[in-house]
Amino acid sequence: LATQIVIFLFAKEVTGSHMWGIVPVAFYGATMAFFDTTVFIRMYPLLTLFTVLLAWKHYHIIKNPEKRSAIVWCFAITFLGVFTQYYFAIVAFFMAVAMCVRMLCRRDWKTVLIYCDFSTAYVAYPAASG
């Protein structure tokens, strides 16, 4: 349920419409991935939630790079996601690489330094982080 709420809020923010926000929720609810996460209630529903949350916060960074709270949220979500399931480290790593490449192409040096310090330090060096 939490994942579907986040998907709805994310889609509503991207499209600007409540109606179009429901479409991805209905699509996700009809997929095998949704049924598998409800059947295999272990770490997979939480892994899915953290993945969608991380994508949503990366969208916030793209839309408003001056707002640093989204970067702190990315760090917190990455921290919790890695401790939930180690597969999350793979997803977080590739999202971080994509964000860093995007910021470097836009020559946003300050944001990329802050982002790399928070988000990727834990994924790249988990033993040093705790």
DSSP file with accessible surface (Angstrom, degrees, kcal/mol):
  #  RESIDUE AA STRUCTURE BP1 BP2  ACC     N-H-->O    O-->H-N    N-H-->O    O-->H-N    TCO  KAPPA ALPHA  PHI   PSI    X-CA   Y-CA   Z-CA
    1    1 A L     >        0   0  154      0, 0.0     4,-2.1     0, 0.0     5,-0.2   0.000 360.0 360.0 360.0 -42.4    0.0    0.0    0.0
    2    2 A A  H  >  +     0   0   52      1,-0.2     4,-2.4     2,-0.2     5,-0.2   0.898 360.0  51.6 -63.4 -38.8    2.8    2.4    0.9
    3    3 A T  H  > S+     0   0   13      1,-0.2     4,-2.7     2,-0.2    -1,-0.2   0.921 109.6  49.3 -63.6 -41.6    4.5    1.8   -2.5
    4    4 A Q  H  > S+     0   0   39      2,-0.2     4,-2.4     1,-0.2    -1,-0.2   0.872 109.4  52.2 -67.4 -35.1    1.3    2.5   -4.3
    5    5 A I  H  X S+     0   0   87     -4,-2.1     4,-2.6     2,-0.2    -1,-0.2   0.933 111.7  46.3 -63.7 -44.8    0.8    5.7   -2.4
    6    6 A V  H  X S+     0   0   16     -4,-2.4     4,-2.8     2,-0.2     5,-0.2   0.914 111.5  51.5 -65.9 -40.0    4.3    6.8   -3.3
    7    7 A I  H  X S+     0   0   25     -4,-2.7     4,-2.8     2,-0.2     5,-0.2   0.924 111.0  48.9 -61.3 -42.8    3.8    5.8   -7.0
    8    8 A F  H  X S+     0   0   49     -4,-2.4     4,-2.8     2,-0.2     5,-0.2   0.944 113.2  45.7 -62.1 -47.4    0.5    7.9   -7.0
    9    9 A L  H  X S+     0   0   61     -4,-2.6     4,-2.1     2,-0.2    -2,-0.2   0.906 114.6  48.7 -63.8 -40.0    2.2   10.9   -5.5
   10   10 A F  H  X S+     0   0   48     -4,-2.8     4,-2.2    -5,-0.2    -2,-0.2   0.945 114.5  44.3 -63.5 -49.4    5.2   10.6   -7.8
   11   11 A A  H  X S+     0   0   13     -4,-2.8     4,-2.9    -5,-0.2     5,-0.4   0.889 112.1  52.9 -65.7 -37.7    3.0   10.3  -10.9
   12   12 A K  H  X S+     0   0   64     -4,-2.8     4,-2.5    -5,-0.2     5,-0.2   0.899 110.5  48.2 -64.8 -37.9    0.7   13.1   -9.8
   13   13 A E  H  < S+     0   0   78     -4,-2.1    -2,-0.2    -5,-0.2    -1,-0.2   0.898 114.9  44.9 -68.8 -38.8    3.7   15.4   -9.4
   14   14 A V  H  < S+     0   0   77     -4,-2.2    -2,-0.2     1,-0.2    -1,-0.2   0.933 125.5  30.4 -70.6 -45.4    5.1   14.4  -12.8
   15   15 A T  H  < S-     0   0   71     -4,-2.9    -2,-0.2     2,-0.2    -3,-0.2   0.751  93.5-136.2 -87.8 -26.5    1.8   14.7  -14.7
   16   16 A G  S  < S+     0   0   68     -4,-2.5     2,-0.4    -5,-0.4    -3,-0.1   0.641  70.9 100.5  80.0  13.6    0.1   17.4  -12.6
   17   17 A S     >  -     0   0   39     -6,-0.3     4,-1.0    -5,-0.2    -1,-0.2  -0.996  65.3-147.8-137.3 136.9   -3.2   15.5  -12.7
   18   18 A H  H  > S+     0   0  119     -2,-0.4     4,-1.0     2,-0.2    -1,-0.1   0.884 103.0  54.3 -64.8 -39.4   -4.9   13.2  -10.2
   19   19 A M  H >> S+     0   0  135      1,-0.2     4,-0.8     2,-0.2     3,-0.8   0.926 109.7  44.5 -63.2 -46.1   -6.4   11.2  -13.0
   20   20 A W  H 34 S+     0   0  159      1,-0.2    -1,-0.2     2,-0.2    -2,-0.2   0.692 105.7  64.5 -74.0 -15.5   -3.1   10.4  -14.6
   21   21 A G  H 3X S+     0   0    0     -4,-1.0     4,-0.7     1,-0.2    -1,-0.2   0.771  98.4  54.4 -73.7 -24.2   -1.6    9.7  -11.2
   22   22 A I  H <X S+     0   0   90     -4,-1.0     4,-2.7    -3,-0.8     5,-0.2   0.812  93.0  72.0 -79.3 -27.7   -3.9    6.7  -10.8
   23   23 A V  H  X S+     0   0   72     -4,-0.8     4,-2.7     1,-0.2     5,-0.2   0.925  98.6  44.2 -59.5 -50.1   -2.8    5.1  -14.1
   24   24 A P  H  > S+     0   0   47      0, 0.0     4,-3.0     0, 0.0    -1,-0.2   0.879 112.8  53.7 -64.5 -31.7    0.6    4.0  -12.9
   25   25 A V  H  X S+     0   0   28     -4,-0.7     4,-2.5     2,-0.2    -2,-0.2   0.936 111.5  44.4 -65.4 -45.3   -0.9    2.7   -9.6
   26   26 A A  H  X S+     0   0   62     -4,-2.7     4,-1.0     2,-0.2    -1,-0.2   0.907 114.3  50.2 -65.2 -40.0   -3.4    0.6  -11.5
   27   27 A F  H >< S+     0   0  153     -4,-2.7     3,-0.7    -5,-0.2     4,-0.4   0.940 112.9  45.4 -63.1 -46.8   -0.7   -0.6  -13.9
   28   28 A Y  H >< S+     0   0   34     -4,-3.0     3,-1.3     1,-0.2     6,-0.5   0.907 109.8  55.9 -63.3 -39.3    1.6   -1.6  -11.0
   29   29 A G  H 3< S+     0   0   18     -4,-2.5    -1,-0.2     1,-0.3    -2,-0.2   0.725 108.0  49.1 -66.0 -20.5   -1.3   -3.2   -9.2
   30   30 A A  T << S+     0   0   76     -4,-1.0    -1,-0.3    -3,-0.7    -2,-0.2   0.443  93.2  97.8 -98.5   0.1   -2.0   -5.5  -12.2
   31   31 A T  S <> S-     0   0   36     -3,-1.3     4,-1.5    -4,-0.4     3,-0.2  -0.444  80.8-120.1 -88.8 162.6    1.6   -6.7  -12.8
   32   32 A M  H  > S+     0   0  131      1,-0.2     4,-2.8     2,-0.2     5,-0.2   0.809 111.4  65.3 -66.2 -30.6    3.2   -9.9  -11.6
   33   33 A A  H  > S+     0   0   54      2,-0.2     4,-2.1     1,-0.2    -1,-0.2   0.912 101.5  48.8 -60.4 -41.0    5.7   -7.8   -9.6
   34   34 A F  H  > S+     0   0   44     -6,-0.5     4,-1.5    -3,-0.2    -1,-0.2   0.939 112.9  46.7 -64.5 -45.1    2.9   -6.6   -7.4
   35   35 A F  H  X S+     0   0   98     -4,-1.5     4,-1.9     1,-0.2    -2,-0.2   0.888 111.1  52.6 -65.6 -37.8    1.6  -10.0   -6.8
   36   36 A D  H  X S+     0   0   69     -4,-2.8     4,-2.9     1,-0.2    -1,-0.2   0.892 107.5  51.3 -65.1 -38.8    5.0  -11.4   -6.1
   37   37 A T  H  < S+     0   0   17     -4,-2.1    -1,-0.2     1,-0.2    -2,-0.2   0.805 111.8  47.5 -70.9 -25.5    5.7   -8.8   -3.5
   38   38 A T  H  < S+     0   0   65     -4,-1.5     3,-0.3    -5,-0.2    -1,-0.2   0.813 116.4  43.3 -81.9 -29.0    2.5   -9.6   -1.7
   39   39 A V  H  < S+     0   0  102     -4,-1.9     2,-1.4     1,-0.2    -2,-0.2   0.920 114.4  49.2 -78.5 -45.5    3.1  -13.4   -1.8
   40   40 A F  S  < S-     0   0   98     -4,-2.9     2,-1.9    -5,-0.2     4,-0.5  -0.596  75.2-179.9 -94.9  72.8    6.8  -13.2   -0.8
   41   41 A I        +     0   0  128     -2,-1.4     2,-0.1    -3,-0.3    -3,-0.1  -0.579  44.7  95.9 -80.3  87.1    6.4  -10.9    2.2
   42   42 A R  S    S-     0   0  154     -2,-1.9     4,-0.3    -5,-0.2    -1,-0.1   0.008 103.3 -36.3-131.1-110.4   10.0  -10.7    3.2
   43   43 A M  S  > S+     0   0   55      1,-0.1     4,-2.4     2,-0.1     5,-0.2   0.567 114.7  86.7 -98.2  -7.7   12.2   -7.9    2.2
   44   44 A Y  H  > S+     0   0   66     -4,-0.5     4,-2.5     1,-0.2     5,-0.2   0.873  85.5  50.0 -69.7 -40.0   10.8   -7.4   -1.3
   45   45 A P  H  > S+     0   0   41      0, 0.0     4,-2.2     0, 0.0    -1,-0.2   0.934 115.6  45.1 -62.3 -39.0    7.9   -5.0   -0.6
   46   46 A L  H  > S+     0   0   78     -4,-0.3     4,-2.7     2,-0.2    -2,-0.2   0.884 111.0  53.4 -70.3 -36.5   10.2   -2.8    1.4
   47   47 A L  H  X S+     0   0   22     -4,-2.4     4,-2.1     2,-0.2    -1,-0.2   0.927 110.0  48.1 -61.4 -43.1   12.9   -3.0   -1.3
   48   48 A T  H  X S+     0   0   34     -4,-2.5     4,-2.4     2,-0.2     5,-0.2   0.918 110.8  51.3 -63.9 -42.6   10.3   -1.9   -3.8
   49   49 A L  H  X S+     0   0   27     -4,-2.2     4,-2.7     1,-0.2    -2,-0.2   0.942 111.1  46.8 -60.6 -47.5    9.2    1.0   -1.6
   50   50 A F  H  X S+     0   0   23     -4,-2.7     4,-2.4     1,-0.2    -1,-0.2   0.874 111.1  52.9 -65.5 -33.8   12.7    2.2   -1.1
   51   51 A T  H  X S+     0   0   37     -4,-2.1     4,-2.2    -5,-0.2    -1,-0.2   0.938 112.2  44.0 -66.5 -44.2   13.5    2.0   -4.9
   52   52 A V  H  X S+     0   0   26     -4,-2.4     4,-2.4     1,-0.2    -2,-0.2   0.911 113.7  51.4 -67.6 -40.0   10.4    4.1   -5.7
   53   53 A L  H  X S+     0   0   36     -4,-2.7     4,-2.5    -5,-0.2    -2,-0.2   0.911 109.6  49.7 -62.3 -42.2   11.2    6.6   -3.0
   54   54 A L  H  X S+     0   0    1     -4,-2.4     4,-2.2     1,-0.2    -1,-0.2   0.915 110.7  49.5 -64.7 -40.8   14.8    7.0   -4.2
   55   55 A A  H  X S+     0   0   30     -4,-2.2     4,-1.9     2,-0.2    -1,-0.2   0.911 110.8  51.0 -63.1 -40.0   13.6    7.5   -7.8
   56   56 A W  H  X S+     0   0   37     -4,-2.4     4,-1.8     2,-0.2    -2,-0.2   0.919 110.4  48.0 -64.7 -42.7   11.1   10.2   -6.5
   57   57 A K  H  X S+     0   0   34     -4,-2.5     4,-1.9     1,-0.2    -1,-0.2   0.866 108.7  54.1 -69.3 -32.7   13.8   12.0   -4.6
   58   58 A H  H  X S+     0   0   10     -4,-2.2     4,-2.3     2,-0.2    -1,-0.2   0.884 105.6  54.0 -66.3 -35.0   16.1   11.9   -7.6
   59   59 A Y  H  X S+     0   0   46     -4,-1.9     4,-2.5     1,-0.2    -2,-0.2   0.908 106.3  52.3 -62.2 -39.8   13.2   13.5   -9.6
   60   60 A H  H  X S+     0   0   40     -4,-1.8     4,-2.3     1,-0.2    -2,-0.2   0.885 108.3  50.7 -63.5 -38.1   13.1   16.3   -6.9
   61   61 A I  H  < S+     0   0    3     -4,-1.9    -1,-0.2     2,-0.2    -2,-0.2   0.909 111.1  48.7 -65.8 -40.1   16.9   16.9   -7.3
   62   62 A I  H  < S+     0   0   58     -4,-2.3    -2,-0.2     1,-0.2    -1,-0.2   0.923 115.5  43.5 -64.8 -43.4   16.4   17.1  -11.1
   63   63 A K  H  < S+     0   0  137     -4,-2.5    -2,-0.2     1,-0.3    -1,-0.2   0.843 132.8  17.0 -72.6 -35.1   13.5   19.6  -10.8
   64   64 A N    ><  +     0   0   70     -4,-2.3     3,-1.2    -5,-0.2    -1,-0.3  -0.662  63.6 171.8-140.4  81.7   15.1   21.7   -8.0
   65   65 A P  T 3  S+     0   0   30      0, 0.0    -1,-0.1     0, 0.0    -3,-0.1   0.722  76.4  64.7 -68.7 -17.8   18.9   21.2   -7.7
   66   66 A E  T 3  S+     0   0  137      2,-0.0     2,-0.8     1,-0.0    -5,-0.1   0.746  81.6  87.4 -75.4 -22.4   19.2   24.1   -5.2
   67   67 A K    X   -     0   0  122     -3,-1.2     3,-0.6    -7,-0.2     4,-0.3  -0.684  58.6-172.5 -83.0 112.0   17.1   22.4   -2.6
   68   68 A R  T 3>  +     0   0   72     -2,-0.8     4,-1.6     1,-0.2     3,-0.5   0.610  68.0  81.8 -83.5 -12.5   19.5   20.3   -0.6
   69   69 A S  H 3> S+     0   0   53      1,-0.2     4,-2.4     2,-0.2    -1,-0.2   0.852  86.4  59.0 -65.3 -30.7   16.9   18.4    1.5
   70   70 A A  H <> S+     0   0    5     -3,-0.6     4,-2.2     1,-0.2    -1,-0.2   0.871 103.5  52.6 -65.4 -32.7   16.3   15.9   -1.4
   71   71 A I  H  > S+     0   0    1     -3,-0.5     4,-2.0    -4,-0.3    -1,-0.2   0.914 108.8  48.8 -69.2 -39.7   19.9   14.9   -1.3
   72   72 A V  H  X S+     0   0   73     -4,-1.6     4,-2.4     1,-0.2    -2,-0.2   0.918 110.8  51.2 -65.2 -40.1   19.8   14.3    2.4
   73   73 A W  H  X S+     0   0  144     -4,-2.4     4,-2.9     1,-0.2     5,-0.2   0.894 106.7  54.5 -62.9 -38.7   16.6   12.2    1.8
   74   74 A C  H  X S+     0   0    0     -4,-2.2     4,-2.5     2,-0.2    -1,-0.2   0.913 108.6  48.9 -61.0 -41.2   18.5   10.2   -0.9
   75   75 A F  H  X S+     0   0   69     -4,-2.0     4,-2.7     2,-0.2    -2,-0.2   0.943 112.7  47.1 -62.9 -46.1   21.2    9.4    1.6
   76   76 A A  H  X S+     0   0   34     -4,-2.4     4,-2.5     1,-0.2     5,-0.2   0.921 113.8  47.1 -63.8 -42.6   18.6    8.3    4.3
   77   77 A I  H  X S+     0   0    9     -4,-2.9     4,-3.0     2,-0.2    -1,-0.2   0.914 113.0  49.4 -66.0 -41.2   16.7    6.2    1.8
   78   78 A T  H  X S+     0   0    4     -4,-2.5     4,-2.5    -5,-0.2     5,-0.2   0.925 110.8  50.5 -63.0 -43.4   19.9    4.6    0.5
   79   79 A F  H  X S+     0   0   78     -4,-2.7     4,-1.5     1,-0.2    -2,-0.2   0.954 116.1  40.3 -59.1 -50.1   21.1    3.9    4.0
   80   80 A L  H  X S+     0   0   90     -4,-2.5     4,-1.1     1,-0.2    -2,-0.2   0.888 114.4  53.8 -68.3 -38.1   17.8    2.2    4.9
   81   81 A G  H  X S+     0   0    0     -4,-3.0     4,-2.3    -5,-0.2     7,-0.3   0.897 106.7  50.4 -65.3 -39.7   17.5    0.4    1.6
   82   82 A V  H  < S+     0   0   27     -4,-2.5    -1,-0.2     1,-0.2    -2,-0.2   0.887 111.2  49.0 -67.8 -35.4   20.9   -1.2    1.8
   83   83 A F  H  < S+     0   0  130     -4,-1.5    -1,-0.2    -5,-0.2    -2,-0.2   0.695 110.8  52.3 -77.2 -15.5   20.2   -2.5    5.3
   84   84 A T  H  < S-     0   0   39     -4,-1.1     2,-0.3     1,-0.3    -2,-0.2   0.914 131.4  -9.8 -80.7 -47.9   16.9   -3.9    4.0
   85   85 A Q    ><  -     0   0   13     -4,-2.3     3,-1.7    -5,-0.1     4,-0.3  -0.953  56.4-136.9-155.1 131.6   18.2   -5.8    1.1
   86   86 A Y  T >> S+     0   0  159     -2,-0.3     3,-1.1     1,-0.3     4,-0.6   0.706  99.9  73.0 -67.8 -18.8   21.7   -5.8   -0.5
   87   87 A Y  H >> S+     0   0  102      1,-0.2     4,-1.4     2,-0.2     3,-0.8   0.803  84.3  69.9 -60.5 -27.7   20.2   -5.8   -4.0
   88   88 A F  H <> S+     0   0    0     -3,-1.7     4,-3.1    -7,-0.3     5,-0.3   0.819  86.1  65.7 -61.8 -29.9   19.3   -2.2   -3.3
   89   89 A A  H <> S+     0   0   27     -3,-1.1     4,-2.2    -4,-0.3    -1,-0.2   0.872 100.4  51.0 -60.8 -35.1   23.0   -1.2   -3.4
   90   90 A I  H <X S+     0   0  100     -3,-0.8     4,-2.1    -4,-0.6    -1,-0.2   0.949 113.0  44.1 -67.2 -46.7   23.0   -2.2   -7.1
   91   91 A V  H  X S+     0   0   52     -4,-1.4     4,-2.3     1,-0.2     5,-0.2   0.936 115.2  48.3 -63.4 -46.2   20.0    0.0   -7.9
   92   92 A A  H  X S+     0   0    4     -4,-3.1     4,-2.5     1,-0.2    -1,-0.2   0.883 109.0  54.5 -64.1 -37.3   21.2    2.9   -5.8
   93   93 A F  H  X S+     0   0   97     -4,-2.2     4,-2.6    -5,-0.3    -1,-0.2   0.948 110.8  43.7 -62.2 -48.6   24.7    2.7   -7.4
   94   94 A F  H  X S+     0   0  130     -4,-2.1     4,-2.3     1,-0.2    -1,-0.2   0.866 113.8  50.9 -69.6 -33.6   23.3    3.0  -10.9
   95   95 A M  H  X S+     0   0   43     -4,-2.3     4,-2.4    -5,-0.2    -1,-0.2   0.912 111.8  48.7 -65.5 -40.2   20.9    5.8   -9.9
   96   96 A A  H  X S+     0   0    3     -4,-2.5     4,-2.7    -5,-0.2    -2,-0.2   0.911 110.9  49.6 -66.3 -41.0   23.8    7.6   -8.3
   97   97 A V  H  X S+     0   0   61     -4,-2.6     4,-2.7     2,-0.2     5,-0.2   0.939 111.7  48.9 -63.2 -44.3   26.0    7.2  -11.4
   98   98 A A  H  X S+     0   0   60     -4,-2.3     4,-2.3     1,-0.2    -2,-0.2   0.917 112.9  47.7 -62.5 -40.8   23.2    8.5  -13.7
   99   99 A M  H  X S+     0   0    9     -4,-2.4     4,-2.7     2,-0.2    -1,-0.2   0.913 112.3  49.0 -66.9 -42.1   22.6   11.5  -11.4
  100  100 A C  H  X S+     0   0   18     -4,-2.7     4,-2.6     2,-0.2     5,-0.2   0.920 111.8  48.5 -64.9 -42.4   26.3   12.3  -11.2
  101  101 A V  H  X S+     0   0   81     -4,-2.7     4,-2.5     2,-0.2    -1,-0.2   0.929 112.5  49.3 -62.4 -43.0   26.7   12.1  -15.0
  102  102 A R  H  X S+     0   0   83     -4,-2.3     4,-1.5    -5,-0.2    -2,-0.2   0.930 113.5  45.5 -62.4 -44.5   23.6   14.3  -15.5
  103  103 A M  H  <>S+     0   0    6     -4,-2.7     5,-2.7     1,-0.2    -1,-0.2   0.877 112.5  50.7 -68.9 -36.0   24.9   16.9  -13.0
  104  104 A L  H ><5S+     0   0   81     -4,-2.6     3,-1.1     3,-0.2    -1,-0.2   0.893 108.4  52.2 -67.8 -37.4   28.4   16.8  -14.5
  105  105 A C  H 3<5S+     0   0  102     -4,-2.5    -1,-0.2     1,-0.3    -2,-0.2   0.844 111.7  46.6 -66.0 -30.5   27.0   17.3  -18.0
  106  106 A R  T 3<5S-     0   0  165     -4,-1.5    -1,-0.3    -5,-0.2    -2,-0.2   0.395 112.9-124.1 -88.7  -1.0   25.1   20.3  -16.7
  107  107 A R  T < 5 +     0   0  180     -3,-1.1     2,-1.2     1,-0.2    -3,-0.2   0.851  56.6 152.9  59.2  40.2   28.3   21.6  -15.0
  108  108 A D     >< +     0   0   43     -5,-2.7     4,-2.1     1,-0.2     5,-0.2  -0.649  10.5 166.0 -96.8  75.2   26.6   21.7  -11.6
  109  109 A W  H  >  +     0   0  136     -2,-1.2     4,-2.1     1,-0.2    -1,-0.2   0.883  68.1  51.6 -64.4 -42.1   29.8   21.2   -9.6
  110  110 A K  H  > S+     0   0  140      1,-0.2     4,-2.2    -3,-0.2    -1,-0.2   0.934 112.0  45.5 -64.5 -45.1   28.5   22.1   -6.2
  111  111 A T  H  > S+     0   0    2      1,-0.2     4,-3.0     2,-0.2     5,-0.2   0.902 111.5  52.3 -66.7 -39.4   25.5   19.8   -6.3
  112  112 A V  H  X S+     0   0   11     -4,-2.1     4,-2.7     2,-0.2     5,-0.2   0.899 109.7  49.6 -67.0 -35.9   27.5   16.9   -7.6
  113  113 A L  H  X S+     0   0  125     -4,-2.1     4,-1.8     2,-0.2    -2,-0.2   0.933 114.6  43.8 -66.8 -42.8   30.1   17.3   -4.8
  114  114 A I  H  X S+     0   0   47     -4,-2.2     4,-2.1     2,-0.2     5,-0.3   0.934 115.5  49.0 -66.6 -43.2   27.3   17.4   -2.2
  115  115 A Y  H  X>S+     0   0    3     -4,-3.0     4,-2.4     1,-0.2     5,-0.8   0.930 111.5  48.1 -63.0 -46.2   25.5   14.5   -3.8
  116  116 A C  I  <>S+     0   0   44     -4,-2.7     5,-0.8    -5,-0.2     4,-0.2   0.871 109.9  53.3 -64.6 -35.4   28.5   12.3   -4.1
  117  117 A D  I  <5S+     0   0  114     -4,-1.8    -1,-0.2    -5,-0.2    -2,-0.2   0.926 122.1  27.9 -66.4 -41.7   29.5   13.0   -0.5
  118  118 A F  I  X5S+     0   0   75     -4,-2.1     4,-0.7    -5,-0.1    -2,-0.2   0.969 127.9  31.5 -83.6 -58.9   26.0   12.0    0.8
  119  119 A S  I  X5S+     0   0    3     -4,-2.4     4,-0.7    -5,-0.3    -3,-0.2   0.910 123.7  34.0 -77.8 -44.7   24.5    9.4   -1.5
  120  120 A T  I  ><S+     0   0   31     -5,-0.8     4,-2.8    -4,-0.2     5,-0.3   0.692 100.2  74.7 -91.3 -16.0   27.4    7.4   -3.0
  121  121 A A  H  ><S+     0   0   34     -5,-0.8     4,-1.9     1,-0.2    -1,-0.2   0.916 100.9  44.9 -63.1 -38.0   29.8    7.3   -0.1
  122  122 A Y  H  < S+     0   0    9     -4,-0.7    -1,-0.2     2,-0.2     7,-0.2   0.912 116.5  44.6 -73.3 -39.1   27.7    4.8    1.7
  123  123 A V  H  < S+     0   0   22     -4,-0.7    -2,-0.2     1,-0.2    -1,-0.2   0.920 118.2  42.7 -71.6 -41.9   27.1    2.6   -1.4
  124  124 A A  H  < S+     0   0   54     -4,-2.8    -2,-0.2     1,-0.3    -1,-0.2   0.861 129.5  25.5 -74.3 -33.3   30.7    2.7   -2.6
  125  125 A Y     X  +     0   0  159     -4,-1.9     4,-1.2    -5,-0.3     3,-0.3  -0.535  66.4 156.6-129.7  66.3   32.3    2.2    0.8
  126  126 A P  H  > S+     0   0   67      0, 0.0     4,-0.6     0, 0.0     3,-0.2   0.859  75.6  56.2 -65.3 -29.9   29.8    0.4    3.1
  127  127 A A  H >4 S+     0   0   98      1,-0.2     3,-0.5     2,-0.2    -2,-0.1   0.894 108.9  46.6 -68.9 -34.5   32.5   -0.9    5.4
  128  128 A A  H 34 S+     0   0   90     -3,-0.3    -1,-0.2     1,-0.2    -6,-0.1   0.726 107.0  60.4 -77.7 -20.2   33.8    2.6    6.1
  129  129 A S  H 3<        0   0   52     -4,-1.2    -1,-0.2    -7,-0.2    -2,-0.2   0.567 360.0 360.0 -86.7 -11.2   30.3    3.9    6.7
  130  130 A G    <<        0   0   93     -4,-0.6    -3,-0.1    -3,-0.5    -2,-0.1   0.209 360.0 360.0 153.2 360.0   29.4    1.7    9.6
